[in-house]
Amino acid sequence: MIQQRPRGENLKIKEWELTEKGKQIYPFILGEHLYSERTALKGFSKKEVAQLEEYLIRVRENITLDWELVKKGKKEIIVR
């Protein structure tokens, strides 16, 4: 559904693009996404949706910072 290809002369830089199959099913996937988003956020005000987004960004930042340390062996995961 997607394919990777080099971008220009530098082979380290990659671009991603939809295959023909990806282009065909994109409208369906987008419709499913929009339906799921509307269902999940039903009853939320615009302010609440914005606040939720801010919280989720903070959660992602917390997880990312911690995971980078774990991945590099600089932090041990302790399960209790």
MOPAC internal coordinates of N, CA, C and O (Angstrom, degrees):
PM7 1SCF
backbone

  N    0.0000 0     0.00 0     0.00 0    0    0    0
  C    1.4446 1     0.00 0     0.00 0    1    0    0
  C    1.5260 1   111.75 1     0.00 0    2    1    0
  O    1.2310 1   120.78 1   151.46 1    3    2    1
  N    1.3363 1   116.11 1   -28.54 1    3    2    1
  C    1.4602 1   119.96 1   172.14 1    5    3    2
  C    1.5154 1   107.72 1  -131.05 1    6    5    3
  O    1.2310 1   121.16 1   -25.00 1    7    6    5
  N    1.3095 1   115.39 1   155.00 1    7    6    5
  C    1.4565 1   119.55 1   177.23 1    9    7    6
  C    1.5165 1   109.44 1  -138.11 1   10    9    7
  O    1.2310 1   121.90 1   -27.69 1   11   10    9
  N    1.3083 1   113.97 1   152.31 1   11   10    9
  C    1.4633 1   121.48 1  -178.82 1   13   11   10
  C    1.5177 1   108.22 1  -106.77 1   14   13   11
  O    1.2310 1   121.10 1   -38.09 1   15   14   13
  N    1.3265 1   115.50 1   141.91 1   15   14   13
  C    1.4620 1   119.21 1   175.77 1   17   15   14
  C    1.5177 1   108.71 1  -146.96 1   18   17   15
  O    1.2310 1   120.46 1   -26.14 1   19   18   17
  N    1.3436 1   116.72 1   153.86 1   19   18   17
  C    1.4647 1   119.17 1   178.40 1   21   19   18
  C    1.5225 1   111.14 1   -66.29 1   22   21   19
  O    1.2310 1   121.39 1   -28.84 1   23   22   21
  N    1.3189 1   114.94 1   151.16 1   23   22   21
  C    1.4662 1   120.20 1   179.19 1   25   23   22
  C    1.5232 1   108.06 1  -110.29 1   26   25   23
  O    1.2310 1   120.83 1   -71.09 1   27   26   25
  N    1.2946 1   116.01 1   108.91 1   27   26   25
  C    1.4549 1   120.52 1   177.69 1   29   27   26
  C    1.5155 1   112.79 1    68.83 1   30   29   27
  O    1.2310 1   121.09 1    30.18 1   31   30   29
  N    1.3146 1   115.51 1  -149.82 1   31   30   29
  C    1.4662 1   122.39 1  -174.95 1   33   31   30
  C    1.5293 1   112.84 1   -76.02 1   34   33   31
  O    1.2310 1   120.32 1   146.40 1   35   34   33
  N    1.3304 1   117.00 1   -33.60 1   35   34   33
  C    1.4627 1   121.19 1  -177.20 1   37   35   34
  C    1.5311 1   109.08 1   -79.63 1   38   37   35
  O    1.2310 1   120.56 1   -73.24 1   39   38   37
  N    1.3226 1   116.54 1   106.76 1   39   38   37
  C    1.4616 1   120.96 1  -176.03 1   41   39   38
  C    1.5254 1   113.14 1   -70.72 1   42   41   39
  O    1.2310 1   120.05 1   167.28 1   43   42   41
  N    1.3281 1   117.51 1   -12.72 1   43   42   41
  C    1.4650 1   120.28 1   177.79 1   45   43   42
  C    1.5215 1   111.45 1   -75.70 1   46   45   43
  O    1.2310 1   120.41 1   155.12 1   47   46   45
  N    1.3188 1   116.81 1   -24.88 1   47   46   45
  C    1.4613 1   120.79 1  -179.95 1   49   47   46
  C    1.5223 1   108.21 1   -88.34 1   50   49   47
  O    1.2310 1   120.78 1   -55.86 1   51   50   49
  N    1.3272 1   116.11 1   124.14 1   51   50   49
  C    1.4643 1   121.50 1  -176.27 1   53   51   50
  C    1.5263 1   110.52 1  -115.62 1   54   53   51
  O    1.2310 1   121.13 1   -29.44 1   55   54   53
  N    1.3010 1   115.45 1   150.56 1   55   54   53
  C    1.4619 1   122.71 1   171.80 1   57   55   54
  C    1.5195 1   107.40 1  -118.75 1   58   57   55
  O    1.2310 1   121.40 1   -30.75 1   59   58   57
  N    1.3063 1   114.92 1   149.25 1   59   58   57
  C    1.4590 1   120.86 1   176.99 1   61   59   58
  C    1.5124 1   107.70 1  -114.85 1   62   61   59
  O    1.2310 1   120.77 1   -39.10 1   63   62   61
  N    1.3161 1   116.13 1   140.90 1   63   62   61
  C    1.4587 1   120.04 1   178.97 1   65   63   62
  C    1.5193 1   109.43 1  -145.37 1   66   65   63
  O    1.2310 1   121.48 1   -23.83 1   67   66   65
  N    1.3233 1   114.78 1   156.17 1   67   66   65
  C    1.4552 1   120.26 1   178.00 1   69   67   66
  C    1.5206 1   110.20 1   -74.16 1   70   69   67
  O    1.2310 1   121.12 1   -38.47 1   71   70   69
  N    1.3215 1   115.47 1   141.53 1   71   70   69
  C    1.4588 1   120.08 1   170.15 1   73   71   70
  C    1.5253 1   107.14 1   -79.03 1   74   73   71
  O    1.2310 1   120.13 1    -3.68 1   75   74   73
  N    1.3180 1   117.36 1   176.32 1   75   74   73
  C    1.4716 1   120.19 1   176.94 1   77   75   74
  C    1.5235 1   110.26 1   -60.52 1   78   77   75
  O    1.2310 1   120.31 1   138.83 1   79   78   77
  N    1.3300 1   117.01 1   -41.17 1   79   78   77
  C    1.4680 1   120.95 1   177.54 1   81   79   78
  C    1.5281 1   110.00 1   -61.87 1   82   81   79
  O    1.2310 1   120.27 1   137.99 1   83   82   81
  N    1.3352 1   117.08 1   -42.01 1   83   82   81
  C    1.4594 1   121.05 1   177.79 1   85   83   82
  C    1.5158 1   112.08 1   -60.98 1   86   85   83
  O    1.2310 1   120.72 1   138.76 1   87   86   85
  N    1.3242 1   116.23 1   -41.24 1   87   86   85
  C    1.4708 1   120.53 1   178.40 1   89   87   86
  C    1.5224 1   111.42 1   -64.78 1   90   89   87
  O    1.2310 1   120.62 1   145.32 1   91   90   89
  N    1.3292 1   116.42 1   -34.68 1   91   90   89
  C    1.4641 1   120.42 1   179.67 1   93   91   90
  C    1.5222 1   111.98 1   -68.85 1   94   93   91
  O    1.2310 1   120.34 1   138.40 1   95   94   93
  N    1.3305 1   116.96 1   -41.60 1   95   94   93
  C    1.4680 1   118.86 1  -174.50 1   97   95   94
  C    1.5262 1   113.44 1   -92.17 1   98   97   95
  O    1.2310 1   119.47 1   172.73 1   99   98   97
  N    1.3214 1   118.61 1    -7.27 1   99   98   97
  C    1.4648 1   121.79 1  -179.21 1  101   99   98
  C    1.5309 1   112.73 1   -53.56 1  102  101   99
  O    1.2310 1   118.77 1   131.53 1  103  102  101
  N    1.3382 1   119.94 1   -48.47 1  103  102  101
  C    1.4721 1   118.80 1  -179.66 1  105  103  102
  C    1.5336 1   112.66 1   -58.28 1  106  105  103
  O    1.2310 1   120.04 1   142.02 1  107  106  105
  N    1.3229 1   117.53 1   -37.98 1  107  106  105
  C    1.4612 1   121.08 1   178.78 1  109  107  106
  C    1.5259 1   110.65 1   -65.65 1  110  109  107
  O    1.2310 1   120.59 1   132.78 1  111  110  109
  N    1.3289 1   116.47 1   -47.22 1  111  110  109
  C    1.4690 1   120.88 1  -179.31 1  113  111  110
  C    1.5238 1   110.44 1   -62.69 1  114  113  111
  O    1.2310 1   120.15 1   137.85 1  115  114  113
  N    1.3194 1   117.32 1   -42.15 1  115  114  113
  C    1.4655 1   120.75 1   178.25 1  117  115  114
  C    1.5221 1   110.56 1   -61.79 1  118  117  115
  O    1.2310 1   120.11 1   135.94 1  119  118  117
  N    1.3239 1   117.40 1   -44.06 1  119  118  117
  C    1.4644 1   121.17 1   178.06 1  121  119  118
  C    1.5201 1   111.93 1   -59.91 1  122  121  119
  O    1.2310 1   120.52 1   136.43 1  123  122  121
  N    1.3268 1   116.62 1   -43.57 1  123  122  121
  C    1.4663 1   121.04 1   178.19 1  125  123  122
  C    1.5258 1   111.03 1   -62.75 1  126  125  123
  O    1.2310 1   120.62 1   138.33 1  127  126  125
  N    1.3228 1   116.41 1   -41.67 1  127  126  125
  C    1.4661 1   121.19 1   178.70 1  129  127  126
  C    1.5265 1   110.78 1   -61.92 1  130  129  127
  O    1.2310 1   120.62 1   131.73 1  131  130  129
  N    1.3268 1   116.43 1   -48.27 1  131  130  129
  C    1.4652 1   120.05 1  -178.15 1  133  131  130
  C    1.5220 1   111.17 1   -63.42 1  134  133  131
  O    1.2310 1   119.98 1   140.33 1  135  134  133
  N    1.3311 1   117.64 1   -39.67 1  135  134  133
  C    1.4606 1   121.09 1   177.55 1  137  135  134
  C    1.5274 1   110.26 1   -62.66 1  138  137  135
  O    1.2310 1   120.54 1   133.22 1  139  138  137
  N    1.3352 1   116.58 1   -46.78 1  139  138  137
  C    1.4682 1   120.49 1  -179.33 1  141  139  138
  C    1.5234 1   111.26 1   -62.02 1  142  141  139
  O    1.2310 1   120.78 1   138.89 1  143  142  141
  N    1.3265 1   116.12 1   -41.11 1  143  142  141
  C    1.4626 1   120.34 1   179.67 1  145  143  142
  C    1.5291 1   110.86 1   -64.55 1  146  145  143
  O    1.2310 1   120.28 1   135.36 1  147  146  145
  N    1.3231 1   117.07 1   -44.64 1  147  146  145
  C    1.4759 1   120.31 1   178.33 1  149  147  146
  C    1.5255 1   110.68 1   -61.56 1  150  149  147
  O    1.2310 1   120.49 1   138.10 1  151  150  149
  N    1.3262 1   116.66 1   -41.90 1  151  150  149
  C    1.4632 1   120.94 1  -179.71 1  153  151  150
  C    1.5269 1   110.84 1   -64.47 1  154  153  151
  O    1.2310 1   120.36 1   134.40 1  155  154  153
  N    1.3196 1   116.92 1   -45.60 1  155  154  153
  C    1.4654 1   121.36 1  -177.86 1  157  155  154
  C    1.5206 1   112.16 1   -64.86 1  158  157  155
  O    1.2310 1   120.34 1   146.02 1  159  158  157
  N    1.3296 1   116.96 1   -33.98 1  159  158  157
  C    1.4648 1   120.74 1  -174.04 1  161  159  158
  C    1.5288 1   113.30 1  -100.94 1  162  161  159
  O    1.2310 1   120.45 1  -170.26 1  163  162  161
  N    1.3250 1   116.75 1     9.74 1  163  162  161
  C    1.4630 1   120.75 1   179.52 1  165  163  162
  C    1.5260 1   110.12 1   -58.07 1  166  165  163
  O    1.2310 1   120.26 1   -49.25 1  167  166  165
  N    1.3194 1   117.11 1   130.75 1  167  166  165
  C    1.4520 1   121.26 1   178.64 1  169  167  166
  C    1.5221 1   114.51 1    88.32 1  170  169  167
  O    1.2310 1   119.77 1   173.17 1  171  170  169
  N    1.3176 1   118.04 1    -6.83 1  171  170  169
  C    1.4621 1   121.57 1   177.14 1  173  171  170
  C    1.5273 1   109.26 1   -87.96 1  174  173  171
  O    1.2310 1   120.66 1   -39.94 1  175  174  173
  N    1.3150 1   116.35 1   140.06 1  175  174  173
  C    1.4636 1   120.05 1   173.46 1  177  175  174
  C    1.5298 1   108.58 1   -77.95 1  178  177  175
  O    1.2310 1   120.66 1   -13.92 1  179  178  177
  N    1.3298 1   116.35 1   166.08 1  179  178  177
  C    1.4674 1   119.70 1   177.09 1  181  179  178
  C    1.5259 1   110.56 1   -60.19 1  182  181  179
  O    1.2310 1   121.08 1   143.07 1  183  182  181
  N    1.3278 1   115.53 1   -36.93 1  183  182  181
  C    1.4646 1   119.83 1   178.79 1  185  183  182
  C    1.5315 1   110.68 1   -64.70 1  186  185  183
  O    1.2310 1   120.49 1   137.91 1  187  186  185
  N    1.3262 1   116.66 1   -42.09 1  187  186  185
  C    1.4640 1   120.57 1   179.53 1  189  187  186
  C    1.5325 1   111.49 1   -66.05 1  190  189  187
  O    1.2310 1   120.65 1   141.35 1  191  190  189
  N    1.3297 1   116.37 1   -38.65 1  191  190  189
  C    1.4644 1   120.18 1   177.80 1  193  191  190
  C    1.5277 1   109.70 1   -63.20 1  194  193  191
  O    1.2310 1   120.22 1   136.78 1  195  194  193
  N    1.3278 1   117.19 1   -43.22 1  195  194  193
  C    1.4677 1   121.10 1   178.77 1  197  195  194
  C    1.5267 1   110.39 1   -63.33 1  198  197  195
  O    1.2310 1   120.38 1   139.32 1  199  198  197
  N    1.3341 1   116.88 1   -40.68 1  199  198  197
  C    1.4608 1   120.80 1   179.26 1  201  199  198
  C    1.5316 1   110.51 1   -65.63 1  202  201  199
  O    1.2310 1   120.58 1   137.47 1  203  202  201
  N    1.3264 1   116.50 1   -42.53 1  203  202  201
  C    1.4617 1   120.65 1   177.45 1  205  203  202
  C    1.5255 1   110.51 1   -59.66 1  206  205  203
  O    1.2310 1   120.62 1   136.80 1  207  206  205
  N    1.3210 1   116.42 1   -43.20 1  207  206  205
  C    1.4611 1   120.23 1   178.80 1  209  207  206
  C    1.5295 1   111.14 1   -61.19 1  210  209  207
  O    1.2310 1   120.47 1   137.94 1  211  210  209
  N    1.3266 1   116.71 1   -42.06 1  211  210  209
  C    1.4691 1   120.42 1   177.66 1  213  211  210
  C    1.5258 1   110.97 1   -61.63 1  214  213  211
  O    1.2310 1   120.41 1   137.27 1  215  214  213
  N    1.3286 1   116.83 1   -42.73 1  215  214  213
  C    1.4631 1   120.48 1   178.92 1  217  215  214
  C    1.5285 1   110.84 1   -63.13 1  218  217  215
  O    1.2310 1   120.49 1   135.93 1  219  218  217
  N    1.3119 1   116.68 1   -44.07 1  219  218  217
  C    1.4618 1   120.16 1  -178.76 1  221  219  218
  C    1.5232 1   111.58 1   -65.50 1  222  221  219
  O    1.2310 1   120.19 1   144.72 1  223  222  221
  N    1.3164 1   117.25 1   -35.28 1  223  222  221
  C    1.4645 1   120.80 1   176.03 1  225  223  222
  C    1.5245 1   109.68 1   -63.42 1  226  225  223
  O    1.2310 1   120.50 1   136.44 1  227  226  225
  N    1.3307 1   116.65 1   -43.56 1  227  226  225
  C    1.4637 1   120.19 1   178.80 1  229  227  226
  C    1.5242 1   111.54 1   -64.00 1  230  229  227
  O    1.2310 1   120.43 1   138.85 1  231  230  229
  N    1.3297 1   116.77 1   -41.15 1  231  230  229
  C    1.4632 1   120.66 1   177.87 1  233  231  230
  C    1.5287 1   109.57 1   -61.28 1  234  233  231
  O    1.2310 1   120.29 1   134.30 1  235  234  233
  N    1.3422 1   117.06 1   -45.70 1  235  234  233
  C    1.4632 1   120.76 1   179.30 1  237  235  234
  C    1.5269 1   110.89 1   -60.57 1  238  237  235
  O    1.2310 1   120.26 1   137.80 1  239  238  237
  N    1.3203 1   117.11 1   -42.20 1  239  238  237
  C    1.4671 1   120.41 1   178.67 1  241  239  238
  C    1.5252 1   110.83 1   -62.00 1  242  241  239
  O    1.2310 1   120.21 1   135.83 1  243  242  241
  N    1.3295 1   117.20 1   -44.17 1  243  242  241
  C    1.4640 1   120.84 1   178.71 1  245  243  242
  C    1.5234 1   111.16 1   -60.09 1  246  245  243
  O    1.2310 1   120.75 1   133.47 1  247  246  245
  N    1.3077 1   116.18 1   -46.53 1  247  246  245
  C    1.4588 1   120.90 1  -178.15 1  249  247  246
  C    1.5226 1   110.48 1   -66.57 1  250  249  247
  O    1.2310 1   120.34 1   136.90 1  251  250  249
  N    1.3112 1   116.96 1   -43.10 1  251  250  249
  C    1.4653 1   121.14 1  -177.34 1  253  251  250
  C    1.5167 1   111.08 1   -63.01 1  254  253  251
  O    1.2310 1   119.99 1   133.44 1  255  254  253
  N    1.3188 1   117.62 1   -46.56 1  255  254  253
  C    1.4637 1   120.71 1   179.71 1  257  255  254
  C    1.5236 1   110.79 1   -59.41 1  258  257  255
  O    1.2310 1   120.64 1   134.74 1  259  258  257
  N    1.3172 1   116.39 1   -45.26 1  259  258  257
  C    1.4593 1   121.06 1  -179.16 1  261  259  258
  C    1.5252 1   110.78 1   -66.35 1  262  261  259
  O    1.2310 1   120.25 1   135.31 1  263  262  261
  N    1.3207 1   117.12 1   -44.69 1  263  262  261
  C    1.4564 1   120.84 1  -176.91 1  265  263  262
  C    1.5253 1   111.29 1   -64.92 1  266  265  263
  O    1.2310 1   119.89 1   142.81 1  267  266  265
  N    1.3198 1   117.82 1   -37.19 1  267  266  265
  C    1.4662 1   120.33 1   178.10 1  269  267  266
  C    1.5244 1   110.64 1   -60.25 1  270  269  267
  O    1.2310 1   120.16 1   139.71 1  271  270  269
  N    1.3268 1   117.30 1   -40.29 1  271  270  269
  C    1.4701 1   120.73 1   177.52 1  273  271  270
  C    1.5251 1   111.07 1   -65.92 1  274  273  271
  O    1.2310 1   120.47 1   135.85 1  275  274  273
  N    1.3287 1   116.70 1   -44.15 1  275  274  273
  C    1.4623 1   121.01 1   179.94 1  277  275  274
  C    1.5263 1   109.56 1   -63.06 1  278  277  275
  O    1.2310 1   120.57 1   134.50 1  279  278  277
  N    1.3190 1   116.51 1   -45.50 1  279  278  277
  C    1.4617 1   121.73 1  -177.39 1  281  279  278
  C    1.5266 1   111.85 1   -60.63 1  282  281  279
  O    1.2310 1   120.59 1   145.19 1  283  282  281
  N    1.3307 1   116.49 1   -34.81 1  283  282  281
  C    1.4662 1   120.87 1  -178.70 1  285  283  282
  C    1.5248 1   112.26 1   -88.16 1  286  285  283
  O    1.2310 1   120.54 1  -175.53 1  287  286  285
  N    1.3396 1   116.57 1     4.47 1  287  286  285
  C    1.4527 1   120.27 1   178.57 1  289  287  286
  C    1.5124 1   113.85 1    76.71 1  290  289  287
  O    1.2310 1   120.11 1  -164.37 1  291  290  289
  N    1.3182 1   117.40 1    15.63 1  291  290  289
  C    1.4601 1   120.70 1  -177.53 1  293  291  290
  C    1.5241 1   112.49 1   -96.01 1  294  293  291
  O    1.2310 1   120.96 1   179.75 1  295  294  293
  N    1.3266 1   115.78 1    -0.25 1  295  294  293
  C    1.4568 1   119.34 1   178.57 1  297  295  294
  C    1.5200 1   107.59 1  -148.57 1  298  297  295
  O    1.2310 1   121.33 1   -45.38 1  299  298  297
  N    1.3018 1   115.07 1   134.62 1  299  298  297
  C    1.4511 1   120.50 1  -179.57 1  301  299  298
  C    1.5227 1   109.33 1   -94.96 1  302  301  299
  O    1.2310 1   120.97 1   -41.55 1  303  302  301
  N    1.3148 1   115.75 1   138.45 1  303  302  301
  C    1.4644 1   120.24 1   175.88 1  305  303  302
  C    1.5200 1   107.47 1   -86.10 1  306  305  303
  O    1.2310 1   120.58 1   -55.82 1  307  306  305
  N    1.3178 1   116.50 1   124.18 1  307  306  305
  C    1.4575 1   121.68 1   179.88 1  309  307  306
  C    1.5245 1   107.76 1  -113.59 1  310  309  307
  O    1.2310 1   120.95 1   -60.96 1  311  310  309
  N    1.3188 1   115.79 1   119.04 1  311  310  309
  C    1.4600 1   121.42 1   179.37 1  313  311  310
  C    1.5147 1   107.77 1  -100.64 1  314  313  311
  O    1.2310 1   120.73 1   -54.53 1  315  314  313
  N    1.3106 1   116.21 1   125.47 1  315  314  313
  C    1.4734 1   120.30 1  -179.44 1  317  315  314
  C    1.4911 1   110.30 1  -119.80 1  318  317  315
  O    1.2310 1   120.10 1   180.00 1  319  318  317

